[in-house]
Amino acid sequence: MKPGGKNFSSNDPSVATLEELTEAANYIGYAGSYTIGETDIIHRVETLYFQNWVGTSQWRYYELEDNNLTLRAEP
């Protein structure tokens, strides 16, 4: 997730404004199992708000430097 996201005006997400939801949709978080290779990680998406990716595998490349993990996708 990118740092610097804005707080919603309410602590109840069910009353969020369209603008707040649109801004929040710029961040994608998903969950599932994964396999780590020498330079890449394969995520098997099990849950995500964007249902099109559920059941797919997503490849990410990683770098680990000074205890900082950076993931990147192909453009």
PyMOL Python script that loads the backbone (N, CA, C, O; Angstrom):
from pymol import cmd

cmd.read_pdbstr("""\
ATOM      1  N   MET A   1       0.844  -1.171   0.000  1.00  0.00           N
ATOM      2  CA  MET A   1       0.000   0.000   0.000  1.00  0.00           C
ATOM      3  C   MET A   1       0.894   1.240   0.000  1.00  0.00           C
ATOM      4  O   MET A   1       1.961   1.260   0.614  1.00  0.00           O
ATOM      5  N   LYS A   2       0.443   2.243  -0.684  1.00  0.00           N
ATOM      6  CA  LYS A   2       1.175   3.503  -0.713  1.00  0.00           C
ATOM      7  C   LYS A   2       0.940   4.260   0.589  1.00  0.00           C
ATOM      8  O   LYS A   2      -0.172   4.252   1.118  1.00  0.00           O
ATOM      9  N   PRO A   3       1.976   4.912   1.111  1.00  0.00           N
ATOM     10  CA  PRO A   3       1.764   5.757   2.284  1.00  0.00           C
ATOM     11  C   PRO A   3       1.024   7.030   1.896  1.00  0.00           C
ATOM     12  O   PRO A   3       1.023   7.424   0.729  1.00  0.00           O
ATOM     13  N   GLY A   4       0.408   7.659   2.859  1.00  0.00           N
ATOM     14  CA  GLY A   4      -0.205   8.955   2.622  1.00  0.00           C
ATOM     15  C   GLY A   4      -1.654   8.927   2.210  1.00  0.00           C
ATOM     16  O   GLY A   4      -2.176   9.934   1.732  1.00  0.00           O
ATOM     17  N   GLY A   5      -2.323   7.796   2.383  1.00  0.00           N
ATOM     18  CA  GLY A   5      -3.744   7.746   2.058  1.00  0.00           C
ATOM     19  C   GLY A   5      -4.548   8.636   2.999  1.00  0.00           C
ATOM     20  O   GLY A   5      -4.160   8.855   4.146  1.00  0.00           O
ATOM     21  N   LYS A   6      -5.661   9.139   2.506  1.00  0.00           N
ATOM     22  CA  LYS A   6      -6.493  10.039   3.303  1.00  0.00           C
ATOM     23  C   LYS A   6      -7.492   9.243   4.138  1.00  0.00           C
ATOM     24  O   LYS A   6      -8.003   8.213   3.699  1.00  0.00           O
ATOM     25  N   ASN A   7      -7.761   9.728   5.336  1.00  0.00           N
ATOM     26  CA  ASN A   7      -8.794   9.133   6.180  1.00  0.00           C
ATOM     27  C   ASN A   7     -10.170   9.429   5.605  1.00  0.00           C
ATOM     28  O   ASN A   7     -10.383  10.488   5.015  1.00  0.00           O
ATOM     29  N   PHE A   8     -11.092   8.511   5.770  1.00  0.00           N
ATOM     30  CA  PHE A   8     -12.486   8.764   5.418  1.00  0.00           C
ATOM     31  C   PHE A   8     -13.059   9.750   6.430  1.00  0.00           C
ATOM     32  O   PHE A   8     -12.549   9.864   7.544  1.00  0.00           O
ATOM     33  N   SER A   9     -14.108  10.455   6.051  1.00  0.00           N
ATOM     34  CA  SER A   9     -14.713  11.428   6.954  1.00  0.00           C
ATOM     35  C   SER A   9     -15.452  10.762   8.113  1.00  0.00           C
ATOM     36  O   SER A   9     -15.726  11.408   9.125  1.00  0.00           O
ATOM     37  N   SER A  10     -15.778   9.473   7.972  1.00  0.00           N
ATOM     38  CA  SER A  10     -16.470   8.725   9.022  1.00  0.00           C
ATOM     39  C   SER A  10     -15.701   7.438   9.305  1.00  0.00           C
ATOM     40  O   SER A  10     -15.016   6.915   8.425  1.00  0.00           O
ATOM     41  N   ASN A  11     -15.812   6.931  10.518  1.00  0.00           N
ATOM     42  CA  ASN A  11     -15.220   5.637  10.839  1.00  0.00           C
ATOM     43  C   ASN A  11     -16.078   4.479  10.354  1.00  0.00           C
ATOM     44  O   ASN A  11     -15.700   3.320  10.524  1.00  0.00           O
ATOM     45  N   ASP A  12     -17.214   4.770   9.760  1.00  0.00           N
ATOM     46  CA  ASP A  12     -18.116   3.755   9.210  1.00  0.00           C
ATOM     47  C   ASP A  12     -17.948   3.732   7.693  1.00  0.00           C
ATOM     48  O   ASP A  12     -18.448   4.631   7.018  1.00  0.00           O
ATOM     49  N   PRO A  13     -17.253   2.726   7.131  1.00  0.00           N
ATOM     50  CA  PRO A  13     -17.015   2.717   5.687  1.00  0.00           C
ATOM     51  C   PRO A  13     -18.290   2.584   4.852  1.00  0.00           C
ATOM     52  O   PRO A  13     -18.271   2.877   3.657  1.00  0.00           O
ATOM     53  N   SER A  14     -19.382   2.153   5.455  1.00  0.00           N
ATOM     54  CA  SER A  14     -20.621   2.000   4.683  1.00  0.00           C
ATOM     55  C   SER A  14     -21.250   3.350   4.321  1.00  0.00           C
ATOM     56  O   SER A  14     -22.167   3.400   3.502  1.00  0.00           O
ATOM     57  N   VAL A  15     -20.768   4.436   4.918  1.00  0.00           N
ATOM     58  CA  VAL A  15     -21.297   5.763   4.591  1.00  0.00           C
ATOM     59  C   VAL A  15     -20.255   6.617   3.864  1.00  0.00           C
ATOM     60  O   VAL A  15     -20.377   7.841   3.811  1.00  0.00           O
ATOM     61  N   ALA A  16     -19.242   5.975   3.310  1.00  0.00           N
ATOM     62  CA  ALA A  16     -18.195   6.704   2.588  1.00  0.00           C
ATOM     63  C   ALA A  16     -18.776   7.397   1.360  1.00  0.00           C
ATOM     64  O   ALA A  16     -19.738   6.929   0.751  1.00  0.00           O
ATOM     65  N   THR A  17     -18.163   8.521   1.021  1.00  0.00           N
ATOM     66  CA  THR A  17     -18.584   9.242  -0.181  1.00  0.00           C
ATOM     67  C   THR A  17     -18.004   8.566  -1.411  1.00  0.00           C
ATOM     68  O   THR A  17     -17.065   7.778  -1.303  1.00  0.00           O
ATOM     69  N   LEU A  18     -18.552   8.864  -2.567  1.00  0.00           N
ATOM     70  CA  LEU A  18     -18.038   8.320  -3.823  1.00  0.00           C
ATOM     71  C   LEU A  18     -16.582   8.738  -4.024  1.00  0.00           C
ATOM     72  O   LEU A  18     -15.771   7.941  -4.495  1.00  0.00           O
ATOM     73  N   GLU A  19     -16.248   9.970  -3.674  1.00  0.00           N
ATOM     74  CA  GLU A  19     -14.868  10.450  -3.791  1.00  0.00           C
ATOM     75  C   GLU A  19     -13.922   9.634  -2.897  1.00  0.00           C
ATOM     76  O   GLU A  19     -12.829   9.262  -3.324  1.00  0.00           O
ATOM     77  N   GLU A  20     -14.344   9.360  -1.666  1.00  0.00           N
ATOM     78  CA  GLU A  20     -13.510   8.570  -0.748  1.00  0.00           C
ATOM     79  C   GLU A  20     -13.315   7.158  -1.282  1.00  0.00           C
ATOM     80  O   GLU A  20     -12.204   6.630  -1.233  1.00  0.00           O
ATOM     81  N   LEU A  21     -14.365   6.547  -1.785  1.00  0.00           N
ATOM     82  CA  LEU A  21     -14.267   5.192  -2.326  1.00  0.00           C
ATOM     83  C   LEU A  21     -13.393   5.154  -3.568  1.00  0.00           C
ATOM     84  O   LEU A  21     -12.625   4.210  -3.758  1.00  0.00           O
ATOM     85  N   THR A  22     -13.501   6.166  -4.410  1.00  0.00           N
ATOM     86  CA  THR A  22     -12.681   6.230  -5.619  1.00  0.00           C
ATOM     87  C   THR A  22     -11.211   6.339  -5.259  1.00  0.00           C
ATOM     88  O   THR A  22     -10.373   5.654  -5.845  1.00  0.00           O
ATOM     89  N   GLU A  23     -10.895   7.200  -4.295  1.00  0.00           N
ATOM     90  CA  GLU A  23      -9.502   7.347  -3.850  1.00  0.00           C
ATOM     91  C   GLU A  23      -8.987   6.043  -3.251  1.00  0.00           C
ATOM     92  O   GLU A  23      -7.857   5.636  -3.522  1.00  0.00           O
ATOM     93  N   ALA A  24      -9.803   5.393  -2.444  1.00  0.00           N
ATOM     94  CA  ALA A  24      -9.392   4.134  -1.803  1.00  0.00           C
ATOM     95  C   ALA A  24      -9.177   3.036  -2.835  1.00  0.00           C
ATOM     96  O   ALA A  24      -8.354   2.147  -2.616  1.00  0.00           O
ATOM     97  N   ALA A  25      -9.892   3.075  -3.950  1.00  0.00           N
ATOM     98  CA  ALA A  25      -9.760   2.044  -4.979  1.00  0.00           C
ATOM     99  C   ALA A  25      -8.427   2.128  -5.705  1.00  0.00           C
ATOM    100  O   ALA A  25      -8.084   1.214  -6.455  1.00  0.00           O
ATOM    101  N   ASN A  26      -7.671   3.192  -5.506  1.00  0.00           N
ATOM    102  CA  ASN A  26      -6.349   3.305  -6.119  1.00  0.00           C
ATOM    103  C   ASN A  26      -5.332   2.394  -5.442  1.00  0.00           C
ATOM    104  O   ASN A  26      -4.204   2.273  -5.919  1.00  0.00           O
ATOM    105  N   TYR A  27      -5.705   1.761  -4.355  1.00  0.00           N
ATOM    106  CA  TYR A  27      -4.833   0.853  -3.625  1.00  0.00           C
ATOM    107  C   TYR A  27      -5.399  -0.551  -3.764  1.00  0.00           C
ATOM    108  O   TYR A  27      -6.594  -0.767  -3.559  1.00  0.00           O
ATOM    109  N   ILE A  28      -4.551  -1.497  -4.108  1.00  0.00           N
ATOM    110  CA  ILE A  28      -5.020  -2.871  -4.270  1.00  0.00           C
ATOM    111  C   ILE A  28      -4.336  -3.738  -3.216  1.00  0.00           C
ATOM    112  O   ILE A  28      -3.110  -3.842  -3.188  1.00  0.00           O
ATOM    113  N   GLY A  29      -5.128  -4.348  -2.365  1.00  0.00           N
ATOM    114  CA  GLY A  29      -4.634  -5.314  -1.410  1.00  0.00           C
ATOM    115  C   GLY A  29      -5.345  -6.621  -1.662  1.00  0.00           C
ATOM    116  O   GLY A  29      -6.556  -6.632  -1.886  1.00  0.00           O
ATOM    117  N   TYR A  30      -4.630  -7.709  -1.632  1.00  0.00           N
ATOM    118  CA  TYR A  30      -5.243  -9.013  -1.841  1.00  0.00           C
ATOM    119  C   TYR A  30      -4.586 -10.021  -0.918  1.00  0.00           C
ATOM    120  O   TYR A  30      -3.542  -9.748  -0.327  1.00  0.00           O
ATOM    121  N   ALA A  31      -5.203 -11.188  -0.796  1.00  0.00           N
ATOM    122  CA  ALA A  31      -4.673 -12.217   0.087  1.00  0.00           C
ATOM    123  C   ALA A  31      -4.715 -13.560  -0.615  1.00  0.00           C
ATOM    124  O   ALA A  31      -5.557 -13.810  -1.478  1.00  0.00           O
ATOM    125  N   GLY A  32      -3.793 -14.411  -0.226  1.00  0.00           N
ATOM    126  CA  GLY A  32      -3.728 -15.755  -0.772  1.00  0.00           C
ATOM    127  C   GLY A  32      -2.370 -16.362  -0.485  1.00  0.00           C
ATOM    128  O   GLY A  32      -1.546 -15.767   0.209  1.00  0.00           O
ATOM    129  N   SER A  33      -2.149 -17.524  -1.011  1.00  0.00           N
ATOM    130  CA  SER A  33      -0.860 -18.188  -0.816  1.00  0.00           C
ATOM    131  C   SER A  33       0.141 -17.675  -1.849  1.00  0.00           C
ATOM    132  O   SER A  33      -0.233 -17.012  -2.816  1.00  0.00           O
ATOM    133  N   TYR A  34       1.404 -17.989  -1.634  1.00  0.00           N
ATOM    134  CA  TYR A  34       2.430 -17.503  -2.542  1.00  0.00           C
ATOM    135  C   TYR A  34       3.622 -18.448  -2.563  1.00  0.00           C
ATOM    136  O   TYR A  34       3.816 -19.252  -1.651  1.00  0.00           O
ATOM    137  N   THR A  35       4.409 -18.334  -3.616  1.00  0.00           N
ATOM    138  CA  THR A  35       5.652 -19.081  -3.772  1.00  0.00           C
ATOM    139  C   THR A  35       6.760 -18.083  -4.064  1.00  0.00           C
ATOM    140  O   THR A  35       6.615 -17.221  -4.931  1.00  0.00           O
ATOM    141  N   ILE A  36       7.866 -18.199  -3.339  1.00  0.00           N
ATOM    142  CA  ILE A  36       8.990 -17.276  -3.523  1.00  0.00           C
ATOM    143  C   ILE A  36      10.069 -17.949  -4.349  1.00  0.00           C
ATOM    144  O   ILE A  36      10.541 -19.033  -4.004  1.00  0.00           O
ATOM    145  N   GLY A  37      10.461 -17.298  -5.448  1.00  0.00           N
ATOM    146  CA  GLY A  37      11.567 -17.745  -6.280  1.00  0.00           C
ATOM    147  C   GLY A  37      12.796 -16.902  -6.000  1.00  0.00           C
ATOM    148  O   GLY A  37      12.829 -16.141  -5.033  1.00  0.00           O
ATOM    149  N   GLU A  38      13.808 -17.040  -6.849  1.00  0.00           N
ATOM    150  CA  GLU A  38      15.040 -16.275  -6.639  1.00  0.00           C
ATOM    151  C   GLU A  38      14.850 -14.782  -6.861  1.00  0.00           C
ATOM    152  O   GLU A  38      15.471 -13.972  -6.174  1.00  0.00           O
ATOM    153  N   THR A  39      13.993 -14.405  -7.818  1.00  0.00           N
ATOM    154  CA  THR A  39      13.789 -12.985  -8.116  1.00  0.00           C
ATOM    155  C   THR A  39      12.324 -12.592  -8.164  1.00  0.00           C
ATOM    156  O   THR A  39      12.000 -11.416  -8.333  1.00  0.00           O
ATOM    157  N   ASP A  40      11.434 -13.569  -8.015  1.00  0.00           N
ATOM    158  CA  ASP A  40      10.017 -13.244  -8.139  1.00  0.00           C
ATOM    159  C   ASP A  40       9.183 -13.974  -7.099  1.00  0.00           C
ATOM    160  O   ASP A  40       9.628 -14.937  -6.474  1.00  0.00           O
ATOM    161  N   ILE A  41       7.970 -13.489  -6.935  1.00  0.00           N
ATOM    162  CA  ILE A  41       6.988 -14.102  -6.044  1.00  0.00           C
ATOM    163  C   ILE A  41       5.725 -14.316  -6.867  1.00  0.00           C
ATOM    164  O   ILE A  41       5.282 -13.418  -7.582  1.00  0.00           O
ATOM    165  N   ILE A  42       5.155 -15.498  -6.764  1.00  0.00           N
ATOM    166  CA  ILE A  42       3.891 -15.789  -7.434  1.00  0.00           C
ATOM    167  C   ILE A  42       2.804 -15.811  -6.370  1.00  0.00           C
ATOM    168  O   ILE A  42       2.826 -16.645  -5.465  1.00  0.00           O
ATOM    169  N   HIS A  43       1.855 -14.891  -6.484  1.00  0.00           N
ATOM    170  CA  HIS A  43       0.728 -14.801  -5.559  1.00  0.00           C
ATOM    171  C   HIS A  43      -0.462 -15.525  -6.185  1.00  0.00           C
ATOM    172  O   HIS A  43      -0.812 -15.264  -7.336  1.00  0.00           O
ATOM    173  N   ARG A  44      -1.076 -16.421  -5.444  1.00  0.00           N
ATOM    174  CA  ARG A  44      -2.324 -17.061  -5.878  1.00  0.00           C
ATOM    175  C   ARG A  44      -3.459 -16.348  -5.144  1.00  0.00           C
ATOM    176  O   ARG A  44      -3.661 -16.541  -3.945  1.00  0.00           O
ATOM    177  N   VAL A  45      -4.182 -15.535  -5.877  1.00  0.00           N
ATOM    178  CA  VAL A  45      -5.178 -14.634  -5.287  1.00  0.00           C
ATOM    179  C   VAL A  45      -6.413 -15.426  -4.865  1.00  0.00           C
ATOM    180  O   VAL A  45      -7.058 -16.084  -5.681  1.00  0.00           O
ATOM    181  N   GLU A  46      -6.726 -15.346  -3.570  1.00  0.00           N
ATOM    182  CA  GLU A  46      -7.891 -16.036  -3.015  1.00  0.00           C
ATOM    183  C   GLU A  46      -9.009 -15.071  -2.642  1.00  0.00           C
ATOM    184  O   GLU A  46     -10.179 -15.454  -2.621  1.00  0.00           O
ATOM    185  N   THR A  47      -8.657 -13.821  -2.349  1.00  0.00           N
ATOM    186  CA  THR A  47      -9.678 -12.828  -2.026  1.00  0.00           C
ATOM    187  C   THR A  47      -9.173 -11.447  -2.426  1.00  0.00           C
ATOM    188  O   THR A  47      -7.999 -11.118  -2.258  1.00  0.00           O
ATOM    189  N   LEU A  48     -10.097 -10.649  -2.960  1.00  0.00           N
ATOM    190  CA  LEU A  48      -9.768  -9.321  -3.453  1.00  0.00           C
ATOM    191  C   LEU A  48     -11.066  -8.640  -3.829  1.00  0.00           C
ATOM    192  O   LEU A  48     -11.995  -9.293  -4.304  1.00  0.00           O
ATOM    193  N   TYR A  49     -11.143  -7.327  -3.621  1.00  0.00           N
ATOM    194  CA  TYR A  49     -12.371  -6.623  -4.005  1.00  0.00           C
ATOM    195  C   TYR A  49     -12.596  -6.694  -5.516  1.00  0.00           C
ATOM    196  O   TYR A  49     -13.743  -6.680  -5.963  1.00  0.00           O
ATOM    197  N   PHE A  50     -11.529  -6.770  -6.309  1.00  0.00           N
ATOM    198  CA  PHE A  50     -11.608  -6.856  -7.767  1.00  0.00           C
ATOM    199  C   PHE A  50     -11.707  -8.337  -8.123  1.00  0.00           C
ATOM    200  O   PHE A  50     -10.695  -9.009  -8.320  1.00  0.00           O
ATOM    201  N   GLN A  51     -12.920  -8.828  -8.202  1.00  0.00           N
ATOM    202  CA  GLN A  51     -13.192 -10.265  -8.331  1.00  0.00           C
ATOM    203  C   GLN A  51     -12.571 -10.905  -9.568  1.00  0.00           C
ATOM    204  O   GLN A  51     -12.374 -12.120  -9.589  1.00  0.00           O
ATOM    205  N   ASN A  52     -12.261 -10.133 -10.582  1.00  0.00           N
ATOM    206  CA  ASN A  52     -11.674 -10.695 -11.800  1.00  0.00           C
ATOM    207  C   ASN A  52     -10.360 -11.421 -11.545  1.00  0.00           C
ATOM    208  O   ASN A  52     -10.010 -12.334 -12.291  1.00  0.00           O
ATOM    209  N   TRP A  53      -9.629 -11.033 -10.506  1.00  0.00           N
ATOM    210  CA  TRP A  53      -8.335 -11.654 -10.222  1.00  0.00           C
ATOM    211  C   TRP A  53      -8.431 -12.859  -9.289  1.00  0.00           C
ATOM    212  O   TRP A  53      -7.462 -13.609  -9.171  1.00  0.00           O
ATOM    213  N   VAL A  54      -9.565 -13.068  -8.625  1.00  0.00           N
ATOM    214  CA  VAL A  54      -9.696 -14.193  -7.694  1.00  0.00           C
ATOM    215  C   VAL A  54      -9.515 -15.490  -8.489  1.00  0.00           C
ATOM    216  O   VAL A  54     -10.147 -15.690  -9.527  1.00  0.00           O
ATOM    217  N   GLY A  55      -8.644 -16.360  -7.984  1.00  0.00           N
ATOM    218  CA  GLY A  55      -8.347 -17.621  -8.660  1.00  0.00           C
ATOM    219  C   GLY A  55      -7.218 -17.527  -9.664  1.00  0.00           C
ATOM    220  O   GLY A  55      -6.883 -18.520 -10.310  1.00  0.00           O
ATOM    221  N   THR A  56      -6.616 -16.337  -9.811  1.00  0.00           N
ATOM    222  CA  THR A  56      -5.503 -16.176 -10.746  1.00  0.00           C
ATOM    223  C   THR A  56      -4.181 -16.150  -9.997  1.00  0.00           C
ATOM    224  O   THR A  56      -4.148 -16.060  -8.770  1.00  0.00           O
ATOM    225  N   SER A  57      -3.103 -16.230 -10.743  1.00  0.00           N
ATOM    226  CA  SER A  57      -1.765 -16.062 -10.186  1.00  0.00           C
ATOM    227  C   SER A  57      -1.219 -14.732 -10.663  1.00  0.00           C
ATOM    228  O   SER A  57      -1.335 -14.391 -11.841  1.00  0.00           O
ATOM    229  N   GLN A  58      -0.630 -13.990  -9.760  1.00  0.00           N
ATOM    230  CA  GLN A  58      -0.049 -12.682 -10.064  1.00  0.00           C
ATOM    231  C   GLN A  58       1.450 -12.746  -9.771  1.00  0.00           C
ATOM    232  O   GLN A  58       1.854 -13.100  -8.664  1.00  0.00           O
ATOM    233  N   TRP A  59       2.268 -12.404 -10.760  1.00  0.00           N
ATOM    234  CA  TRP A  59       3.710 -12.415 -10.596  1.00  0.00           C
ATOM    235  C   TRP A  59       4.183 -11.042 -10.172  1.00  0.00           C
ATOM    236  O   TRP A  59       3.764 -10.025 -10.723  1.00  0.00           O
ATOM    237  N   ARG A  60       5.059 -11.027  -9.188  1.00  0.00           N
ATOM    238  CA  ARG A  60       5.689  -9.794  -8.735  1.00  0.00           C
ATOM    239  C   ARG A  60       7.185 -10.057  -8.612  1.00  0.00           C
ATOM    240  O   ARG A  60       7.605 -11.155  -8.245  1.00  0.00           O
ATOM    241  N   TYR A  61       7.973  -9.055  -8.919  1.00  0.00           N
ATOM    242  CA  TYR A  61       9.416  -9.138  -8.742  1.00  0.00           C
ATOM    243  C   TYR A  61       9.753  -8.434  -7.441  1.00  0.00           C
ATOM    244  O   TYR A  61       9.097  -7.464  -7.062  1.00  0.00           O
ATOM    245  N   TYR A  62      10.768  -8.923  -6.768  1.00  0.00           N
ATOM    246  CA  TYR A  62      11.085  -8.329  -5.475  1.00  0.00           C
ATOM    247  C   TYR A  62      12.559  -8.016  -5.341  1.00  0.00           C
ATOM    248  O   TYR A  62      13.413  -8.608  -6.001  1.00  0.00           O
ATOM    249  N   GLU A  63      12.825  -7.070  -4.468  1.00  0.00           N
ATOM    250  CA  GLU A  63      14.177  -6.734  -4.040  1.00  0.00           C
ATOM    251  C   GLU A  63      14.146  -6.612  -2.528  1.00  0.00           C
ATOM    252  O   GLU A  63      13.242  -5.993  -1.966  1.00  0.00           O
ATOM    253  N   LEU A  64      15.122  -7.197  -1.880  1.00  0.00           N
ATOM    254  CA  LEU A  64      15.256  -7.084  -0.434  1.00  0.00           C
ATOM    255  C   LEU A  64      16.589  -6.417  -0.154  1.00  0.00           C
ATOM    256  O   LEU A  64      17.652  -6.971  -0.432  1.00  0.00           O
ATOM    257  N   GLU A  65      16.509  -5.205   0.407  1.00  0.00           N
ATOM    258  CA  GLU A  65      17.715  -4.440   0.678  1.00  0.00           C
ATOM    259  C   GLU A  65      17.573  -3.738   2.017  1.00  0.00           C
ATOM    260  O   GLU A  65      16.614  -2.997   2.232  1.00  0.00           O
ATOM    261  N   ASP A  66      18.514  -3.964   2.910  1.00  0.00           N
ATOM    262  CA  ASP A  66      18.507  -3.334   4.239  1.00  0.00           C
ATOM    263  C   ASP A  66      17.169  -3.535   4.951  1.00  0.00           C
ATOM    264  O   ASP A  66      16.605  -2.584   5.492  1.00  0.00           O
ATOM    265  N   ASN A  67      16.667  -4.756   4.952  1.00  0.00           N
ATOM    266  CA  ASN A  67      15.388  -5.108   5.591  1.00  0.00           C
ATOM    267  C   ASN A  67      14.181  -4.408   4.975  1.00  0.00           C
ATOM    268  O   ASN A  67      13.129  -4.339   5.611  1.00  0.00           O
ATOM    269  N   ASN A  68      14.302  -3.898   3.778  1.00  0.00           N
ATOM    270  CA  ASN A  68      13.176  -3.289   3.060  1.00  0.00           C
ATOM    271  C   ASN A  68      12.818  -4.179   1.876  1.00  0.00           C
ATOM    272  O   ASN A  68      13.665  -4.470   1.032  1.00  0.00           O
ATOM    273  N   LEU A  69      11.573  -4.604   1.820  1.00  0.00           N
ATOM    274  CA  LEU A  69      11.085  -5.423   0.732  1.00  0.00           C
ATOM    275  C   LEU A  69      10.336  -4.536  -0.252  1.00  0.00           C
ATOM    276  O   LEU A  69       9.405  -3.826   0.127  1.00  0.00           O
ATOM    277  N   THR A  70      10.743  -4.577  -1.509  1.00  0.00           N
ATOM    278  CA  THR A  70      10.074  -3.837  -2.572  1.00  0.00           C
ATOM    279  C   THR A  70       9.528  -4.824  -3.587  1.00  0.00           C
ATOM    280  O   THR A  70      10.266  -5.657  -4.114  1.00  0.00           O
ATOM    281  N   LEU A  71       8.236  -4.728  -3.860  1.00  0.00           N
ATOM    282  CA  LEU A  71       7.594  -5.559  -4.877  1.00  0.00           C
ATOM    283  C   LEU A  71       7.243  -4.677  -6.059  1.00  0.00           C
ATOM    284  O   LEU A  71       6.848  -3.524  -5.890  1.00  0.00           O
ATOM    285  N   ARG A  72       7.388  -5.225  -7.258  1.00  0.00           N
ATOM    286  CA  ARG A  72       6.969  -4.475  -8.441  1.00  0.00           C
ATOM    287  C   ARG A  72       6.369  -5.442  -9.445  1.00  0.00           C
ATOM    288  O   ARG A  72       6.738  -6.614  -9.514  1.00  0.00           O
ATOM    289  N   ALA A  73       5.445  -4.922 -10.211  1.00  0.00           N
ATOM    290  CA  ALA A  73       4.790  -5.698 -11.262  1.00  0.00           C
ATOM    291  C   ALA A  73       5.319  -5.220 -12.606  1.00  0.00           C
ATOM    292  O   ALA A  73       5.921  -4.151 -12.702  1.00  0.00           O
ATOM    293  N   GLU A  74       5.093  -6.004 -13.621  1.00  0.00           N
ATOM    294  CA  GLU A  74       5.417  -5.558 -14.968  1.00  0.00           C
ATOM    295  C   GLU A  74       4.545  -4.364 -15.297  1.00  0.00           C
ATOM    296  O   GLU A  74       3.389  -4.308 -14.878  1.00  0.00           O
ATOM    297  N   PRO A  75       5.081  -3.410 -16.041  1.00  0.00           N
ATOM    298  CA  PRO A  75       4.253  -2.242 -16.412  1.00  0.00           C
ATOM    299  C   PRO A  75       3.034  -2.645 -17.243  1.00  0.00           C
ATOM    300  O   PRO A  75       2.242  -1.787 -17.633  1.00  0.00           O
TER     301      PRO A  75
END
""", "prot")
cmd.dss("prot")
cmd.show_as("cartoon", "prot")
cmd.util.cbc("prot")
cmd.orient("prot")
